[in-house]
Amino acid sequence: MKILEEGKTVKLSHGNGGPETSEILNSILFSKVEETLKRVEGGVGIDVLDDGATIPIGDLGYVVISTDSYTVKPLFFPGGDIGKLAAAGSINDVVMMGGRPVAILDSIVVQEGFEINELEKIMESFISTLKEEKVSIIGGDFKVLPREELDGIIITTTAIGIAKKPIIDRPKVGDKIIVTGNLAEHGVLISLYRLGLEDKAGNAGLLQSDVMPLSKYLLPIFEKYGEKINAARDPTRGGLSEVLNEWALQNKLIIEIDEKSIPLREPVVKYTEMLGIDPLHLASEGVAVLSVEESVSEEILDELQKNGLSDAKIIGEVKKEAKEMGIVLMKTAIGGRRVVEPPRGELVPRIC
Amino acid sequence: MKILEEGKTVKLSHGNGGPETSEILNSILFSKVEETLKRVEGGVGIDVLDDGATIPIGDLGYVVISTDSYTVKPLFFPGGDIGKLAAAGSINDVVMMGGRPVAILDSIVVQEGFEINELEKIMESFISTLKEEKVSIIGGDFKVLPREELDGIIITTTAIGIAKKPIIDRPKVGDKIIVTGNLAEHGVLISLYRLGLEDKAGNAGLLQSDVMPLSKYLLPIFEKYGEKINAARDPTRGGLSEVLNEWALQNKLIIEIDEKSIPLREPVVKYTEMLGIDPLHLASEGVAVLSVEESVSEEILDELQKNGLSDAKIIGEVKKEAKEMGIVLMKTAIGGRRVVEPPRGELVPRIC
């Protein structure tokens, strides 16, 4: 663990969701908490890098819980807004742990002078997403900061679900890697906005955010295939590369994916090339990555596609145990092999 | 319900925790959520104004959960800092519902350029409070915003506890009102800082924040007296007047308190007079207000005092049912009676 030096300050890259985020969290938090307080006994806590945490509740199984602060800019974008993102994002983190979401809490911090009709639109979008999901809103907070101290709005949501048996990410050798939809759609759209290029893409209807809750697609699969699902994660901050690298590193595995099979739409490829960003580093907000036993992989793919996720693909597999360090490899379209690195540095701030 | 007009903007007063906060939340949220989605079936949600929410979990009772965003400035103050406040504040909200806190999640949003050694101090204080309470930290989020968009740090914590039988605030006629310590200590200290007057008070050692977790003082009382505790709340934003007014209004009660018996230390009285602020509107962060059956009130007071809360006092009672609207009255020190209004307007921003 890298010790942070005296006099250092927080960088934008510390918030990118990749190795720099792990570094600062290790330094200020994880390394300072004694082992027994890193989880509730029998559950999952900060000792395991996953989308959420679990608390055992006897015969009912586990409470699954996840919290995230949403700071995306722009607040409104094709396909959604910060309200939909704040609902779907935390719901998906519970779903990825195998939890059935039942409730959400929201804490809103907004600047003085924020337009109330914009706030209403955001909340309507938040509420309608919860309504579709039948997730209750059971509590929250509301604070206002002077305009000198905050520009815009931050929504922190905590989603709570129940799981008979949570999915704790442990990909196994031989597993197939499935992604449930086209990747990087949300990330490339927001990147274009951040760079002032939205007219080129979003507004012309070529791109829109993929933000959506995944419960109805994934919970039936998780229920049916149970212990044959070895890992599930949504590739938000840091994209597919971050998810696969975390899996590979933590479990000392060689994961190999095939570039040709990665579902990326043509405008996404075009704009990531234009921006010089690797699409595997860019966020999706309505896609899952699964690591499932080979014996059921085709069947699961088939069911996902039949149930509406027609772009789902098998993109690779867990090849073998690593001798030294876990690593992610990719067979490139032109026949070679390259290492898929996790994102480093300040990529695209404020995508979620 | 007052409908917010087109073109209006969010005011600082919307975040004061009083009637204006209720107004805006009614307008943008509560009135838009269908009844069945205001709670998890069998639990408490946004349909009840209380410190937290509950979710039934079978034989074990209920999960109690509460979330709050901490935005206090200054970040460091005599008696604590934003880290201790973020831990104690959400823990206390779970305790006030009768829950035994078991876990917390924290979501940190910090500005680019924030000093890492300040962040470390804040996290050390956060962690040491959790350690004393034996509360596990099980998850969270970390985001960095550019300095143009955020000044400082916002910490949102969600605390989770378990309660066999939660305390849902329903004060009853005949109940005695107990406060467990000197009031307004946190609020007056932060007010002086906000006005640039900290040299007068805090730095001279006259005042310090009362921020502390209340679990060890209150959970044994709640366990012992069970259903004889009819309500429990911590008077944070909006102070004692907000808690009592909410109780009176929601339950259509006349609550009467006695000015002479309200525990306020001399420097607190002096500085609130100087500032022209009613101390009953100012926050405490380590005090509870209880509404308990008269038959056990003296005994409870005695136990609180013996266990270290030596300033605890009985300050009044639930007089009778209101014919029209619930109201809070106070016998003044000079023998009259006045209505205790809830705080309105922008009082003291950023106290929590």
Interface residues (C-beta under 8 A of the other chain):
Chain A: L4 E6 G7 K8 T9 V10 K11 L12 S13 H14 G15 T21 I24 L25 S27 I28 L29 K32 V33 E34 T36 L37 K38 R39 V40 G43 V44 G45 I46 G52 A53 I55 I57 G58 D59 L60 V63 I65 S66 T67 D68 S69 T71 K73 V102 A103 L105 D106 S107 I108 V109 V110 Q111 E112 G113 F114 E115 I116 N117 L119 E120 M123 E124 I127 L130 K131 K134 V135 S136 I137 I138 G139 G140 D141 F142 K143 V144 L145 P146 E148 E149 L150 D151 G152 I154 T156 T158 I160 P349 R350
Chain B: L4 E6 G7 K8 T9 V10 K11 L12 S13 H14 G15 T21 I24 L25 S27 I28 L29 K32 V33 E34 T36 L37 K38 R39 V40 G43 V44 G45 I46 G52 A53 I55 I57 G58 D59 L60 V63 I65 S66 T67 D68 S69 T71 K73 V102 A103 L105 D106 S107 I108 V109 V110 Q111 E112 G113 F114 E115 I116 N117 L119 E120 M123 E124 I127 L130 K131 K134 V135 S136 I137 I138 G139 G140 D141 F142 K143 V144 L145 P146 E148 E149 L150 D151 G152 I154 T156 T158 I160 P349 R350
